[in-house]
Amino acid sequence: MGRGAPAVLAVWMLFLSLAQANFAPHFFDNGAGSTNGNMALFSLPEDTPVGSHVYTLNGTDPEGDPVSYHISFNPSARSVFSVDPDLGNITLIEELDREREDEIEAIISISDGLNLVAEKVTILVTDANDEAPRFIQEPYVVQVPEDTPSGTSIARVRAVDRDTGSAGSVTYFLKNPHSTKFSVDRHSGVLRLQAGATLDYEKARAHFVTVVAKDGGGKLRGADVVLSATTLVTVNVEDVQDMAPVFVGTPYYGYVYEDTLPGSEVLTVVAMDGDRGKPNRVLYSLVNGSDGAFEINETSGAISVTQSPSQLRREVYELHVQVTEVSSAGTPAAQAVVPVTIRIVDLNNHPPTFYGESGPQNRFELSMYEHPPQGEILRGLKITVNDSDQGANAKFNLRLVGPGGIFRVVPQTVLNEAQVTIIVENSAAIDFEKSKVLTFKLLAIEVNTPEKFSSTADVVIQLLDTNDNVPKFTSHYYVARIPENALGGSNVLAVTAVDPDTGPWGEVKYSIYGSGADLFLIHPSSGIIYTQPWASLDAEATARYNFYVKAEDMEGRYSLAEVFITLLDVNDHYPQFEESVQEKTMVLGTPVKIEATDEDAEEPNNLVDYSITHTEPVNVFDINAHTGEIWLKNSIRSLDALHNITPNGDLTWSLEVQAKDRGSPSFSTTALLKIDIVDAEMLSRSPMAAFLMQTKDNPMKAVGVLAGIMAVIVAITVLISTATFWRNKKSNKVQPVRRVLRKRPSPAPRSIRIEWLKFRRTKATDKFVLKEAPPNENCNNNSRGSTPPPQAPAPPPPPSAAPSVGQAPWTVPTVSGSLAPPQPQQPSPKPRAVAKRKAMGSPVQSALVSELRQKFEKKNVQSKAYF
């Protein structure tokens, strides 16, 4: 037991040491193609944007402790990436370039705070198509003989692309393949002369060919791109001896005159090698046709006559001159022959000459008005032309040299002598305003002579002006602005019209007319428009004027322009209150309004601001400066507060209110405003009082309300009267009485009592019903209406006794009646009930009964004449 104690202690110590051991963290190896782990076999395109999250380091700690990540680079290398120590996110911080650096070595590490594990990784940078092909060995300049066969290789261009794969492969093509004589091999870049094409130094000494090198395309930042480059190949064509000599200045003509001396040079022929790059020397010789009369200098080509002209047997000699190239070896090469015509003629020593009325003359002048009729002859020119030679030497042409198409000359071909006539061809071009002087040259040149002798004469035409232009204003419209307080005779604006004519025809006279021209005048010569001396402008009455101005020359040619004049408003009106003293009633809590108007036309002259300048007894009001509304100050909330403010407890205030416009200078007006203050509760207890208080400030409002009430009453009365009239007219209320009188067999007693007529209202067509109606001996049914009166009934027998009324033989009784609607038969009411019902009768019925009673009385008075 004693011996086993050390062994147990050793085991226990080993267990404790193992328990306290800390294992190192490690990365996860997720293999190629993974975006997290230990960056094993990680690759990145070179066009990855800076700032991109490209990878995530991922690892763990056996004890589960938190880990941190780090990345470092060789001190001599760039720090391309950065890492988030907590998350392990790797970010690209430097641009990648595979062509400069195709792989990046870095040291990544993971740490749990006690242990650090580091690994060296290699990041491959993959290619992107970011490099364009680039030509090498530029510039490309080649020398090619012009006799190079077609299909021959003449040059090779080469371009390199540092990209890999298809992005680094280069193909070649020509930029304008259809307009060149060359072709290029798309793979090798060899430039060839196209099949069937030839070079010609004499036509084109150099050719410029644009070759394009294009890569095979590839991805760049996610897009398929193809990059290219161009180069210029200059092909200089070298001349070779493949052209015959060429004569210059053909055809060749020479003349030998009668005074030509033997040995005199007649003419010189000139030839040169057709190959201009390296020309050969040439020699001249006469082949035939000279008959010994002419010779040629073999080096200069000058042909001379060897005999006197009098010894020459022919008038025309046809010579053949041969030119021969001499090669660099001294042997004859290419040849050419040209004909030379030499004519033997008499001496042509007289050129055409112009003559005036006094002899030879080389200047002719004429004055004429502009725009003559087309076809008119310039009769003021007396010109004759003459050539003293004979035959063909005396034939020449005439023409005018100068502005074309204006005149033409007749005749155009002359033999010996002719009178020259100049005719107007274009009248519109003969314009004094464009050119006051027309100058021409009259040219006479021989036709068939080798000398082509000629002579000229100046023709100067002085143009005179006519009135052929209309005055034109510098503008179609003139706009002016003047203040409305401008004094009479003030200048408004100046109009200008120009007449290009000269003299009196160019003088312009101005006038104005139109509905808006009454207040304005215009100076007839200067065009200055000004106001009438008596004119008083007012922008409030008329703010704009519009009229026409007329520019006229002395013959009545004129043009018009329109004038627009705007009056600028001036602050010339005071604000005006409706009344200088006003009375208003203010209900407590409700504002009152005072208003002033300013008759100025424009803002700010017609904008009014309000203010209270004085208040009695004390100022308890505020006013809206823009609207004129007046209200009690916020501290005043009851009539008691107002009683406490005023010494006498009076609720009437006097205010001096000022209305001031915003013009410059500003004008103001004051009004005295008397305000009575009442409480809203008092108005609510008496509607009439409220109405009167509300209309106290505006009496016309009360008058209007009363007039409206009266109009309604009158309208109702008129409607009732009209309805009653038509109802009575349709009922024919008098005829039933007349019918009853006809049917009474016996005369009525002298004392007649007619009971009331009762009107039974059933429908509009019902008739009157007469109840207990005794005969009326003096009734007359005549009426003055539009309806003809009915036939009068037979008079009844005279009564036995009748009371005397004045001088009338008959008594006109008082007719009493009652018009009432028919009632159902009921027991007779008590007297008191009847009296009560009569007292409560309709006022409309009472009016109808009264009207009917008056009509009956009137008709009874008229019946005396009838009976």
Secondary structure, DSSP 8 states (H G I E B T S, - for coil): -TTHHHHHHHHHHHHHHHHH-----EE----TT-SEES-TT-EEETT--TT-EEEEE-EE-TT----EEEEE--TTS---EEE-TTT-EEEE-S---TTT-SEEEEEEEEE-SS-EEEEEEEEEEE--S----EEES--EEEEEETT--TT-EEEE-EEE--S-GGGG-EEEEESSGGGSSEEE-TTT-EEEE-TT----TTT-SEEEEEEEEEE--EEETTEEE--EEEEEEEEEEE--S----EEES-SEEEEEETT--TT-EEEE-EEE-S-SSS--EEEEEEEES-TTSEEE-TTT-EEEE-S-GGG---SEEEEEEEEEEE-TTS-EEEEEEEEEEEEEE-------EEEETTEE-SEEEEEEESS--TT-B-TT--EEEE--S-GGGGEEEEEEESSTTSEEEE-SEEESEEEEEEEE--STT--TTT-SEEEEEEEEEESS-TT--EEEEEEEEEEE--S----EES-SEEEEEEETT--TT-EEEE--EE----GGGG--EEEEESTT-TTEEE-TTT-EEEE-TT----TTT--EEEEEEEEE-TTS-EEEEEEEEEEE-------EES-SEEEEEEETT--EE--EE---SSTTTT-EEEEEEEEES---EEE-TTT-EEEE-TT--SHHHHHHHSSS---EEEEEEEEEE-SSS--EEEEEEEEEEE-HHHHHH-HHHHHHHHTTS-HHHHHHHHHHHHHHHHHHHHHHHHHHHHHHHHHT-SHHHHHHHHH--S---SS------B---SSTT---B--S----TT------SSS------------S----BTTBSS--------------------HHHHHHHHHT--HHHHHHHHHHHHHHHHHHHHHHHH-
